[in-house]
Amino acid sequence: MIASKLIQTIKAHRGPIFVEVCNFNDCFWIQVVKSDLLAQLSPFEADAETGFELNADGCLGKDYSSQL
């Protein structure tokens, strides 16, 4: 997702946001604070591809469709 669109989507989302954390065998969804998440996205240029997507359930993970 493009950084500006992702930031806009995060700000508009109502409810908790979960970030995917994976290792070799397990995958966990950790609830994050929106302001902290937005601070982590600030280094991206507005039109840069972040490689992440936020779905309607509030889960932020890898954007596999943009990695082709």
N, CA, C, O and CB atoms as a CASP TS submission, in Angstrom:
PFRMAT TS
TARGET T0000
AUTHOR 0000-0000-0000
METHOD Language model
MODEL 1
PARENT N/A
ATOM      1  N   MET     1       0.842  -1.172   0.000  1.00  0.00           N
ATOM      2  CA  MET     1       0.000   0.000   0.000  1.00  0.00           C
ATOM      3  C   MET     1       0.892   1.241   0.000  1.00  0.00           C
ATOM      4  O   MET     1       1.947   1.251   0.634  1.00  0.00           O
ATOM      5  CB  MET     1      -0.961  -0.006   1.218  1.00  0.00           C
ATOM      6  N   ILE     2       0.474   2.268  -0.699  1.00  0.00           N
ATOM      7  CA  ILE     2       1.195   3.530  -0.733  1.00  0.00           C
ATOM      8  C   ILE     2       1.092   4.182   0.647  1.00  0.00           C
ATOM      9  O   ILE     2       0.039   4.123   1.282  1.00  0.00           O
ATOM     10  CB  ILE     2       0.634   4.473  -1.847  1.00  0.00           C
ATOM     11  N   ALA     3       2.183   4.805   1.113  1.00  0.00           N
ATOM     12  CA  ALA     3       2.259   5.333   2.475  1.00  0.00           C
ATOM     13  C   ALA     3       1.118   6.288   2.814  1.00  0.00           C
ATOM     14  O   ALA     3       0.510   6.164   3.877  1.00  0.00           O
ATOM     15  CB  ALA     3       3.574   6.037   2.672  1.00  0.00           C
ATOM     16  N   SER     4       0.823   7.225   1.941  1.00  0.00           N
ATOM     17  CA  SER     4      -0.240   8.201   2.246  1.00  0.00           C
ATOM     18  C   SER     4      -1.605   7.520   2.374  1.00  0.00           C
ATOM     19  O   SER     4      -2.405   7.896   3.231  1.00  0.00           O
ATOM     20  CB  SER     4      -0.299   9.288   1.150  1.00  0.00           C
ATOM     21  N   LYS     5      -1.874   6.525   1.533  1.00  0.00           N
ATOM     22  CA  LYS     5      -3.148   5.794   1.597  1.00  0.00           C
ATOM     23  C   LYS     5      -3.206   4.926   2.854  1.00  0.00           C
ATOM     24  O   LYS     5      -4.255   4.817   3.488  1.00  0.00           O
ATOM     25  CB  LYS     5      -3.336   4.918   0.334  1.00  0.00           C
ATOM     26  N   LEU     6      -2.085   4.312   3.209  1.00  0.00           N
ATOM     27  CA  LEU     6      -2.039   3.485   4.419  1.00  0.00           C
ATOM     28  C   LEU     6      -2.255   4.334   5.667  1.00  0.00           C
ATOM     29  O   LEU     6      -3.006   3.940   6.559  1.00  0.00           O
ATOM     30  CB  LEU     6      -0.697   2.743   4.513  1.00  0.00           C
ATOM     31  N   ILE     7      -1.611   5.487   5.739  1.00  0.00           N
ATOM     32  CA  ILE     7      -1.780   6.380   6.892  1.00  0.00           C
ATOM     33  C   ILE     7      -3.230   6.849   6.985  1.00  0.00           C
ATOM     34  O   ILE     7      -3.800   6.895   8.075  1.00  0.00           O
ATOM     35  CB  ILE     7      -0.825   7.598   6.789  1.00  0.00           C
ATOM     36  N   GLN     8      -3.819   7.193   5.860  1.00  0.00           N
ATOM     37  CA  GLN     8      -5.217   7.618   5.826  1.00  0.00           C
ATOM     38  C   GLN     8      -6.131   6.484   6.296  1.00  0.00           C
ATOM     39  O   GLN     8      -7.082   6.724   7.040  1.00  0.00           O
ATOM     40  CB  GLN     8      -5.611   8.070   4.402  1.00  0.00           C
ATOM     41  N   THR     9      -5.846   5.255   5.868  1.00  0.00           N
ATOM     42  CA  THR     9      -6.653   4.097   6.251  1.00  0.00           C
ATOM     43  C   THR     9      -6.518   3.815   7.747  1.00  0.00           C
ATOM     44  O   THR     9      -7.503   3.480   8.404  1.00  0.00           O
ATOM     45  CB  THR     9      -6.238   2.858   5.437  1.00  0.00           C
ATOM     46  N   ILE    10      -5.316   3.946   8.286  1.00  0.00           N
ATOM     47  CA  ILE    10      -5.098   3.728   9.721  1.00  0.00           C
ATOM     48  C   ILE    10      -5.860   4.765  10.540  1.00  0.00           C
ATOM     49  O   ILE    10      -6.504   4.420  11.531  1.00  0.00           O
ATOM     50  CB  ILE    10      -3.590   3.784  10.058  1.00  0.00           C
ATOM     51  N   LYS    11      -5.792   6.021  10.138  1.00  0.00           N
ATOM     52  CA  LYS    11      -6.491   7.078  10.865  1.00  0.00           C
ATOM     53  C   LYS    11      -8.007   6.895  10.814  1.00  0.00           C
ATOM     54  O   LYS    11      -8.698   7.208  11.783  1.00  0.00           O
ATOM     55  CB  LYS    11      -6.115   8.441  10.297  1.00  0.00           C
ATOM     56  N   ALA    12      -8.528   6.397   9.705  1.00  0.00           N
ATOM     57  CA  ALA    12      -9.972   6.215   9.547  1.00  0.00           C
ATOM     58  C   ALA    12     -10.495   4.959  10.229  1.00  0.00           C
ATOM     59  O   ALA    12     -11.691   4.859  10.505  1.00  0.00           O
ATOM     60  CB  ALA    12     -10.322   6.169   8.087  1.00  0.00           C
ATOM     61  N   HIS    13      -9.613   3.997  10.506  1.00  0.00           N
ATOM     62  CA  HIS    13     -10.052   2.721  11.084  1.00  0.00           C
ATOM     63  C   HIS    13     -10.537   2.918  12.518  1.00  0.00           C
ATOM     64  O   HIS    13      -9.860   3.551  13.329  1.00  0.00           O
ATOM     65  CB  HIS    13      -8.906   1.687  11.048  1.00  0.00           C
ATOM     66  N   ARG    14     -11.694   2.383  12.819  1.00  0.00           N
ATOM     67  CA  ARG    14     -12.251   2.416  14.174  1.00  0.00           C
ATOM     68  C   ARG    14     -12.062   1.038  14.791  1.00  0.00           C
ATOM     69  O   ARG    14     -12.411   0.022  14.190  1.00  0.00           O
ATOM     70  CB  ARG    14     -13.770   2.831  14.166  1.00  0.00           C
ATOM     71  N   GLY    15     -11.513   1.018  15.975  1.00  0.00           N
ATOM     72  CA  GLY    15     -11.267  -0.248  16.653  1.00  0.00           C
ATOM     73  C   GLY    15      -9.780  -0.532  16.741  1.00  0.00           C
ATOM     74  O   GLY    15      -8.960   0.264  16.281  1.00  0.00           O
ATOM     75  N   PRO    16      -9.432  -1.665  17.331  1.00  0.00           N
ATOM     76  CA  PRO    16      -8.009  -1.996  17.528  1.00  0.00           C
ATOM     77  C   PRO    16      -7.314  -2.363  16.212  1.00  0.00           C
ATOM     78  O   PRO    16      -7.948  -2.818  15.260  1.00  0.00           O
ATOM     79  CB  PRO    16      -7.872  -3.156  18.521  1.00  0.00           C
ATOM     80  N   ILE    17      -6.002  -2.152  16.188  1.00  0.00           N
ATOM     81  CA  ILE    17      -5.175  -2.551  15.052  1.00  0.00           C
ATOM     82  C   ILE    17      -4.171  -3.575  15.553  1.00  0.00           C
ATOM     83  O   ILE    17      -3.555  -3.393  16.603  1.00  0.00           O
ATOM     84  CB  ILE    17      -4.454  -1.318  14.397  1.00  0.00           C
ATOM     85  N   PHE    18      -4.012  -4.651  14.796  1.00  0.00           N
ATOM     86  CA  PHE    18      -3.104  -5.731  15.147  1.00  0.00           C
ATOM     87  C   PHE    18      -2.028  -5.848  14.076  1.00  0.00           C
ATOM     88  O   PHE    18      -2.318  -5.771  12.882  1.00  0.00           O
ATOM     89  CB  PHE    18      -3.868  -7.068  15.310  1.00  0.00           C
ATOM     90  N   VAL    19      -0.779  -6.034  14.511  1.00  0.00           N
ATOM     91  CA  VAL    19       0.353  -6.187  13.595  1.00  0.00           C
ATOM     92  C   VAL    19       0.812  -7.638  13.637  1.00  0.00           C
ATOM     93  O   VAL    19       0.922  -8.238  14.706  1.00  0.00           O
ATOM     94  CB  VAL    19       1.526  -5.218  13.969  1.00  0.00           C
ATOM     95  N   GLU    20       1.072  -8.185  12.477  1.00  0.00           N
ATOM     96  CA  GLU    20       1.509  -9.575  12.340  1.00  0.00           C
ATOM     97  C   GLU    20       2.993  -9.690  12.693  1.00  0.00           C
ATOM     98  O   GLU    20       3.829  -8.964  12.157  1.00  0.00           O
ATOM     99  CB  GLU    20       1.251 -10.092  10.899  1.00  0.00           C
ATOM    100  N   VAL    21       3.302 -10.611  13.600  1.00  0.00           N
ATOM    101  CA  VAL    21       4.685 -10.903  13.981  1.00  0.00           C
ATOM    102  C   VAL    21       4.890 -12.403  13.801  1.00  0.00           C
ATOM    103  O   VAL    21       4.202 -13.206  14.432  1.00  0.00           O
ATOM    104  CB  VAL    21       4.996 -10.448  15.468  1.00  0.00           C
ATOM    105  N   CYS    22       5.832 -12.780  12.946  1.00  0.00           N
ATOM    106  CA  CYS    22       6.033 -14.198  12.629  1.00  0.00           C
ATOM    107  C   CYS    22       7.480 -14.604  12.833  1.00  0.00           C
ATOM    108  O   CYS    22       8.400 -13.804  12.663  1.00  0.00           O
ATOM    109  CB  CYS    22       5.608 -14.493  11.191  1.00  0.00           C
ATOM    110  N   ASN    23       7.664 -15.873  13.202  1.00  0.00           N
ATOM    111  CA  ASN    23       8.988 -16.482  13.193  1.00  0.00           C
ATOM    112  C   ASN    23       8.890 -17.724  12.305  1.00  0.00           C
ATOM    113  O   ASN    23       8.008 -17.801  11.450  1.00  0.00           O
ATOM    114  CB  ASN    23       9.485 -16.842  14.660  1.00  0.00           C
ATOM    115  N   PHE    24       9.766 -18.674  12.494  1.00  0.00           N
ATOM    116  CA  PHE    24       9.785 -19.841  11.614  1.00  0.00           C
ATOM    117  C   PHE    24       8.552 -20.729  11.749  1.00  0.00           C
ATOM    118  O   PHE    24       8.117 -21.334  10.768  1.00  0.00           O
ATOM    119  CB  PHE    24      11.010 -20.656  11.891  1.00  0.00           C
ATOM    120  N   ASN    25       7.986 -20.815  12.943  1.00  0.00           N
ATOM    121  CA  ASN    25       6.901 -21.760  13.187  1.00  0.00           C
ATOM    122  C   ASN    25       5.567 -21.129  13.560  1.00  0.00           C
ATOM    123  O   ASN    25       4.521 -21.749  13.373  1.00  0.00           O
ATOM    124  CB  ASN    25       7.301 -22.686  14.258  1.00  0.00           C
ATOM    125  N   ASP    26       5.585 -19.913  14.081  1.00  0.00           N
ATOM    126  CA  ASP    26       4.386 -19.318  14.645  1.00  0.00           C
ATOM    127  C   ASP    26       4.119 -17.941  14.059  1.00  0.00           C
ATOM    128  O   ASP    26       5.010 -17.278  13.527  1.00  0.00           O
ATOM    129  CB  ASP    26       4.505 -19.228  16.153  1.00  0.00           C
ATOM    130  N   CYS    27       2.867 -17.537  14.174  1.00  0.00           N
ATOM    131  CA  CYS    27       2.459 -16.198  13.759  1.00  0.00           C
ATOM    132  C   CYS    27       1.548 -15.640  14.854  1.00  0.00           C
ATOM    133  O   CYS    27       0.584 -16.289  15.259  1.00  0.00           O
ATOM    134  CB  CYS    27       1.732 -16.219  12.353  1.00  0.00           C
ATOM    135  N   PHE    28       1.858 -14.447  15.321  1.00  0.00           N
ATOM    136  CA  PHE    28       1.076 -13.806  16.366  1.00  0.00           C
ATOM    137  C   PHE    28       0.560 -12.471  15.852  1.00  0.00           C
ATOM    138  O   PHE    28       1.188 -11.841  15.000  1.00  0.00           O
ATOM    139  CB  PHE    28       1.916 -13.615  17.654  1.00  0.00           C
ATOM    140  N   TRP    29      -0.579 -12.044  16.369  1.00  0.00           N
ATOM    141  CA  TRP    29      -1.143 -10.734  16.049  1.00  0.00           C
ATOM    142  C   TRP    29      -1.098  -9.920  17.327  1.00  0.00           C
ATOM    143  O   TRP    29      -1.777 -10.241  18.302  1.00  0.00           O
ATOM    144  CB  TRP    29      -2.614 -10.841  15.477  1.00  0.00           C
ATOM    145  N   ILE    30      -0.290  -8.856  17.320  1.00  0.00           N
ATOM    146  CA  ILE    30      -0.063  -8.023  18.496  1.00  0.00           C
ATOM    147  C   ILE    30      -0.825  -6.713  18.331  1.00  0.00           C
ATOM    148  O   ILE    30      -0.705  -6.053  17.299  1.00  0.00           O
ATOM    149  CB  ILE    30       1.455  -7.757  18.709  1.00  0.00           C
ATOM    150  N   GLN    31      -1.612  -6.329  19.341  1.00  0.00           N
ATOM    151  CA  GLN    31      -2.342  -5.066  19.278  1.00  0.00           C
ATOM    152  C   GLN    31      -1.366  -3.916  19.478  1.00  0.00           C
ATOM    153  O   GLN    31      -0.522  -3.960  20.373  1.00  0.00           O
ATOM    154  CB  GLN    31      -3.473  -5.019  20.341  1.00  0.00           C
ATOM    155  N   VAL    32      -1.485  -2.880  18.638  1.00  0.00           N
ATOM    156  CA  VAL    32      -0.571  -1.741  18.693  1.00  0.00           C
ATOM    157  C   VAL    32      -1.342  -0.451  18.970  1.00  0.00           C
ATOM    158  O   VAL    32      -2.564  -0.388  18.833  1.00  0.00           O
ATOM    159  CB  VAL    32       0.223  -1.619  17.375  1.00  0.00           C
ATOM    160  N   VAL    33      -0.588   0.572  19.362  1.00  0.00           N
ATOM    161  CA  VAL    33      -1.141   1.907  19.564  1.00  0.00           C
ATOM    162  C   VAL    33      -1.045   2.650  18.234  1.00  0.00           C
ATOM    163  O   VAL    33       0.019   2.680  17.615  1.00  0.00           O
ATOM    164  CB  VAL    33      -0.385   2.680  20.711  1.00  0.00           C
ATOM    165  N   LYS    34      -2.149   3.248  17.794  1.00  0.00           N
ATOM    166  CA  LYS    34      -2.180   3.910  16.491  1.00  0.00           C
ATOM    167  C   LYS    34      -1.104   4.975  16.345  1.00  0.00           C
ATOM    168  O   LYS    34      -0.438   5.039  15.312  1.00  0.00           O
ATOM    169  CB  LYS    34      -3.532   4.530  16.264  1.00  0.00           C
ATOM    170  N   SER    35      -0.923   5.809  17.361  1.00  0.00           N
ATOM    171  CA  SER    35       0.061   6.892  17.262  1.00  0.00           C
ATOM    172  C   SER    35       1.476   6.339  17.110  1.00  0.00           C
ATOM    173  O   SER    35       2.287   6.918  16.388  1.00  0.00           O
ATOM    174  CB  SER    35      -0.018   7.801  18.498  1.00  0.00           C
ATOM    175  N   ASP    36       1.785   5.228  17.779  1.00  0.00           N
ATOM    176  CA  ASP    36       3.097   4.608  17.628  1.00  0.00           C
ATOM    177  C   ASP    36       3.276   4.020  16.230  1.00  0.00           C
ATOM    178  O   ASP    36       4.355   4.115  15.644  1.00  0.00           O
ATOM    179  CB  ASP    36       3.293   3.520  18.683  1.00  0.00           C
ATOM    180  N   LEU    37       2.225   3.419  15.705  1.00  0.00           N
ATOM    181  CA  LEU    37       2.269   2.859  14.359  1.00  0.00           C
ATOM    182  C   LEU    37       2.467   3.965  13.325  1.00  0.00           C
ATOM    183  O   LEU    37       3.262   3.809  12.399  1.00  0.00           O
ATOM    184  CB  LEU    37       0.981   2.071  14.062  1.00  0.00           C
ATOM    185  N   LEU    38       1.760   5.065  13.473  1.00  0.00           N
ATOM    186  CA  LEU    38       1.909   6.191  12.554  1.00  0.00           C
ATOM    187  C   LEU    38       3.317   6.786  12.636  1.00  0.00           C
ATOM    188  O   LEU    38       3.867   7.215  11.621  1.00  0.00           O
ATOM    189  CB  LEU    38       0.859   7.271  12.859  1.00  0.00           C
ATOM    190  N   ALA    39       3.897   6.816  13.823  1.00  0.00           N
ATOM    191  CA  ALA    39       5.267   7.316  13.976  1.00  0.00           C
ATOM    192  C   ALA    39       6.257   6.420  13.242  1.00  0.00           C
ATOM    193  O   ALA    39       7.245   6.915  12.700  1.00  0.00           O
ATOM    194  CB  ALA    39       5.645   7.409  15.463  1.00  0.00           C
ATOM    195  N   GLN    40       6.013   5.117  13.215  1.00  0.00           N
ATOM    196  CA  GLN    40       6.898   4.193  12.503  1.00  0.00           C
ATOM    197  C   GLN    40       6.773   4.342  10.992  1.00  0.00           C
ATOM    198  O   GLN    40       7.707   4.008  10.263  1.00  0.00           O
ATOM    199  CB  GLN    40       6.594   2.757  12.905  1.00  0.00           C
ATOM    200  N   LEU    41       5.646   4.833  10.514  1.00  0.00           N
ATOM    201  CA  LEU    41       5.440   5.017   9.081  1.00  0.00           C
ATOM    202  C   LEU    41       5.928   6.375   8.586  1.00  0.00           C
ATOM    203  O   LEU    41       5.981   6.604   7.378  1.00  0.00           O
ATOM    204  CB  LEU    41       3.977   4.854   8.750  1.00  0.00           C
ATOM    205  N   SER    42       6.282   7.274   9.490  1.00  0.00           N
ATOM    206  CA  SER    42       6.681   8.627   9.093  1.00  0.00           C
ATOM    207  C   SER    42       7.934   8.691   8.209  1.00  0.00           C
ATOM    208  O   SER    42       8.029   9.628   7.416  1.00  0.00           O
ATOM    209  CB  SER    42       6.912   9.445  10.317  1.00  0.00           C
ATOM    210  N   PRO    43       8.904   7.765   8.287  1.00  0.00           N
ATOM    211  CA  PRO    43      10.066   7.853   7.390  1.00  0.00           C
ATOM    212  C   PRO    43       9.745   7.612   5.912  1.00  0.00           C
ATOM    213  O   PRO    43      10.537   7.990   5.048  1.00  0.00           O
ATOM    214  CB  PRO    43      11.101   6.866   7.825  1.00  0.00           C
ATOM    215  N   PHE    44       8.618   7.000   5.608  1.00  0.00           N
ATOM    216  CA  PHE    44       8.247   6.741   4.216  1.00  0.00           C
ATOM    217  C   PHE    44       7.832   8.035   3.526  1.00  0.00           C
ATOM    218  O   PHE    44       7.164   8.878   4.124  1.00  0.00           O
ATOM    219  CB  PHE    44       7.108   5.705   4.141  1.00  0.00           C
ATOM    220  N   GLU    45       8.226   8.185   2.275  1.00  0.00           N
ATOM    221  CA  GLU    45       7.724   9.290   1.459  1.00  0.00           C
ATOM    222  C   GLU    45       6.234   9.047   1.208  1.00  0.00           C
ATOM    223  O   GLU    45       5.776   7.905   1.250  1.00  0.00           O
ATOM    224  CB  GLU    45       8.520   9.413   0.101  1.00  0.00           C
ATOM    225  N   ALA    46       5.483  10.110   0.950  1.00  0.00           N
ATOM    226  CA  ALA    46       4.026   9.994   0.789  1.00  0.00           C
ATOM    227  C   ALA    46       3.626   9.066  -0.357  1.00  0.00           C
ATOM    228  O   ALA    46       2.600   8.392  -0.278  1.00  0.00           O
ATOM    229  CB  ALA    46       3.423  11.367   0.556  1.00  0.00           C
ATOM    230  N   ASP    47       4.429   9.028  -1.417  1.00  0.00           N
ATOM    231  CA  ASP    47       4.080   8.199  -2.575  1.00  0.00           C
ATOM    232  C   ASP    47       4.885   6.903  -2.649  1.00  0.00           C
ATOM    233  O   ASP    47       4.905   6.247  -3.690  1.00  0.00           O
ATOM    234  CB  ASP    47       4.284   8.987  -3.846  1.00  0.00           C
ATOM    235  N   ALA    48       5.550   6.529  -1.554  1.00  0.00           N
ATOM    236  CA  ALA    48       6.372   5.317  -1.521  1.00  0.00           C
ATOM    237  C   ALA    48       5.531   4.099  -1.157  1.00  0.00           C
ATOM    238  O   ALA    48       4.570   4.199  -0.393  1.00  0.00           O
ATOM    239  CB  ALA    48       7.529   5.479  -0.520  1.00  0.00           C
ATOM    240  N   GLU    49       5.900   2.959  -1.708  1.00  0.00           N
ATOM    241  CA  GLU    49       5.252   1.686  -1.383  1.00  0.00           C
ATOM    242  C   GLU    49       5.814   1.196  -0.050  1.00  0.00           C
ATOM    243  O   GLU    49       7.029   1.076   0.102  1.00  0.00           O
ATOM    244  CB  GLU    49       5.476   0.618  -2.521  1.00  0.00           C
ATOM    245  N   THR    50       4.936   0.913   0.917  1.00  0.00           N
ATOM    246  CA  THR    50       5.379   0.481   2.240  1.00  0.00           C
ATOM    247  C   THR    50       5.584  -1.023   2.339  1.00  0.00           C
ATOM    248  O   THR    50       6.398  -1.487   3.138  1.00  0.00           O
ATOM    249  CB  THR    50       4.386   0.917   3.274  1.00  0.00           C
ATOM    250  N   GLY    51       4.854  -1.785   1.535  1.00  0.00           N
ATOM    251  CA  GLY    51       4.926  -3.237   1.632  1.00  0.00           C
ATOM    252  C   GLY    51       3.976  -3.809   2.666  1.00  0.00           C
ATOM    253  O   GLY    51       4.035  -5.002   2.967  1.00  0.00           O
ATOM    254  N   PHE    52       3.091  -2.967   3.223  1.00  0.00           N
ATOM    255  CA  PHE    52       2.122  -3.398   4.226  1.00  0.00           C
ATOM    256  C   PHE    52       0.718  -3.050   3.757  1.00  0.00           C
ATOM    257  O   PHE    52       0.525  -2.165   2.923  1.00  0.00           O
ATOM    258  CB  PHE    52       2.417  -2.746   5.597  1.00  0.00           C
ATOM    259  N   GLU    53      -0.268  -3.769   4.313  1.00  0.00           N
ATOM    260  CA  GLU    53      -1.669  -3.447   4.053  1.00  0.00           C
ATOM    261  C   GLU    53      -2.470  -3.625   5.333  1.00  0.00           C
ATOM    262  O   GLU    53      -2.134  -4.453   6.180  1.00  0.00           O
ATOM    263  CB  GLU    53      -2.244  -4.333   2.917  1.00  0.00           C
ATOM    264  N   LEU    54      -3.519  -2.851   5.462  1.00  0.00           N
ATOM    265  CA  LEU    54      -4.437  -2.949   6.591  1.00  0.00           C
ATOM    266  C   LEU    54      -5.771  -3.446   6.061  1.00  0.00           C
ATOM    267  O   LEU    54      -6.376  -2.816   5.193  1.00  0.00           O
ATOM    268  CB  LEU    54      -4.594  -1.575   7.328  1.00  0.00           C
ATOM    269  N   ASN    55      -6.230  -4.582   6.587  1.00  0.00           N
ATOM    270  CA  ASN    55      -7.518  -5.104   6.103  1.00  0.00           C
ATOM    271  C   ASN    55      -8.662  -4.540   6.947  1.00  0.00           C
ATOM    272  O   ASN    55      -8.429  -3.805   7.907  1.00  0.00           O
ATOM    273  CB  ASN    55      -7.534  -6.662   6.142  1.00  0.00           C
ATOM    274  N   ALA    56      -9.869  -4.881   6.592  1.00  0.00           N
ATOM    275  CA  ALA    56     -11.061  -4.348   7.261  1.00  0.00           C
ATOM    276  C   ALA    56     -11.169  -4.790   8.720  1.00  0.00           C
ATOM    277  O   ALA    56     -11.850  -4.138   9.511  1.00  0.00           O
ATOM    278  CB  ALA    56     -12.306  -4.778   6.511  1.00  0.00           C
ATOM    279  N   ASP    57     -10.507  -5.890   9.085  1.00  0.00           N
ATOM    280  CA  ASP    57     -10.548  -6.380  10.466  1.00  0.00           C
ATOM    281  C   ASP    57      -9.518  -5.701  11.359  1.00  0.00           C
ATOM    282  O   ASP    57      -9.473  -5.971  12.560  1.00  0.00           O
ATOM    283  CB  ASP    57     -10.327  -7.877  10.490  1.00  0.00           C
ATOM    284  N   GLY    58      -8.689  -4.823  10.796  1.00  0.00           N
ATOM    285  CA  GLY    58      -7.682  -4.116  11.581  1.00  0.00           C
ATOM    286  C   GLY    58      -6.369  -4.854  11.679  1.00  0.00           C
ATOM    287  O   GLY    58      -5.574  -4.575  12.576  1.00  0.00           O
ATOM    288  N   CYS    59      -6.120  -5.786  10.781  1.00  0.00           N
ATOM    289  CA  CYS    59      -4.874  -6.554  10.791  1.00  0.00           C
ATOM    290  C   CYS    59      -3.893  -5.957   9.779  1.00  0.00           C
ATOM    291  O   CYS    59      -4.189  -5.884   8.586  1.00  0.00           O
ATOM    292  CB  CYS    59      -5.147  -8.054  10.471  1.00  0.00           C
ATOM    293  N   LEU    60      -2.734  -5.534  10.261  1.00  0.00           N
ATOM    294  CA  LEU    60      -1.696  -4.958   9.415  1.00  0.00           C
ATOM    295  C   LEU    60      -0.632  -6.012   9.186  1.00  0.00           C
ATOM    296  O   LEU    60      -0.021  -6.503  10.135  1.00  0.00           O
ATOM    297  CB  LEU    60      -1.085  -3.675  10.052  1.00  0.00           C
ATOM    298  N   GLY    61      -0.411  -6.359   7.932  1.00  0.00           N
ATOM    299  CA  GLY    61       0.575  -7.385   7.600  1.00  0.00           C
ATOM    300  C   GLY    61       1.206  -7.105   6.258  1.00  0.00           C
ATOM    301  O   GLY    61       0.972  -6.057   5.655  1.00  0.00           O
ATOM    302  N   LYS    62       2.009  -8.048   5.788  1.00  0.00           N
ATOM    303  CA  LYS    62       2.688  -7.927   4.502  1.00  0.00           C
ATOM    304  C   LYS    62       1.684  -7.782   3.376  1.00  0.00           C
ATOM    305  O   LYS    62       0.653  -8.454   3.356  1.00  0.00           O
ATOM    306  CB  LYS    62       3.587  -9.135   4.253  1.00  0.00           C
ATOM    307  N   ASP    63       1.994  -6.902   2.441  1.00  0.00           N
ATOM    308  CA  ASP    63       1.167  -6.710   1.248  1.00  0.00           C
ATOM    309  C   ASP    63       1.789  -7.535   0.132  1.00  0.00           C
ATOM    310  O   ASP    63       2.610  -7.040  -0.641  1.00  0.00           O
ATOM    311  CB  ASP    63       1.060  -5.185   0.846  1.00  0.00           C
ATOM    312  N   TYR    64       1.387  -8.798   0.057  1.00  0.00           N
ATOM    313  CA  TYR    64       2.001  -9.713  -0.901  1.00  0.00           C
ATOM    314  C   TYR    64       1.662  -9.357  -2.346  1.00  0.00           C
ATOM    315  O   TYR    64       2.436  -9.673  -3.250  1.00  0.00           O
ATOM    316  CB  TYR    64       1.564 -11.133  -0.610  1.00  0.00           C
ATOM    317  N   SER    65       0.526  -8.708  -2.583  1.00  0.00           N
ATOM    318  CA  SER    65       0.152  -8.358  -3.956  1.00  0.00           C
ATOM    319  C   SER    65       1.044  -7.250  -4.526  1.00  0.00           C
ATOM    320  O   SER    65       1.217  -7.176  -5.742  1.00  0.00           O
ATOM    321  CB  SER    65      -1.313  -7.922  -4.004  1.00  0.00           C
ATOM    322  N   SER    66       1.613  -6.387  -3.675  1.00  0.00           N
ATOM    323  CA  SER    66       2.479  -5.320  -4.179  1.00  0.00           C
ATOM    324  C   SER    66       3.929  -5.768  -4.290  1.00  0.00           C
ATOM    325  O   SER    66       4.766  -5.011  -4.782  1.00  0.00           O
ATOM    326  CB  SER    66       2.387  -4.101  -3.277  1.00  0.00           C
ATOM    327  N   GLN    67       4.246  -6.974  -3.847  1.00  0.00           N
ATOM    328  CA  GLN    67       5.620  -7.461  -3.847  1.00  0.00           C
ATOM    329  C   GLN    67       5.952  -8.247  -5.090  1.00  0.00           C
ATOM    330  O   GLN    67       7.021  -8.855  -5.151  1.00  0.00           O
ATOM    331  CB  GLN    67       5.869  -8.308  -2.640  1.00  0.00           C
ATOM    332  N   LEU    68       5.080  -8.264  -6.090  1.00  0.00           N
ATOM    333  CA  LEU    68       5.295  -9.055  -7.312  1.00  0.00           C
ATOM    334  C   LEU    68       6.355  -8.473  -8.179  1.00  0.00           C
ATOM    335  O   LEU    68       6.654  -9.020  -9.241  1.00  0.00           O
ATOM    336  CB  LEU    68       4.030  -9.173  -8.099  1.00  0.00           C
TER
END
